[in-house]
Structure formats: structure tokens, C-alpha cells
């Protein structure tokens, strides 16, 4: 993983990578999506218990 390897900018070397590594942008995006799914699930469970 490279801190400066986001899709919008990134480093200047234009070489092709052999593997499909994760950028920090991708890791943060997946983390936020997982937290959002957990939060929505928790909220729906809370509403279900109230009603």
C-alpha cells in the first residue's frame, strides 16, 4: 500500500504494477462503507425493538 497511490493523483512514475495493490483511498472507502452498513443495521435493529 502506498500513501500517495490514489487514483486522482498519485506518483509520477507511469510504470505498470504487476499486482493489483490497494491504495489508501480504496482502503478508506471500503472502511467507511463497512461502518455505514454496521450503523444502518444497528439503527434498523433499534427501530425494530422500539416498534
Secondary structure, 3 states (H helix, E strand, C coil): CCCCCCCCCCCCCCCCCCCCCCCHHHHHHHHHHHHHHHHHHHHHHHHHHHC
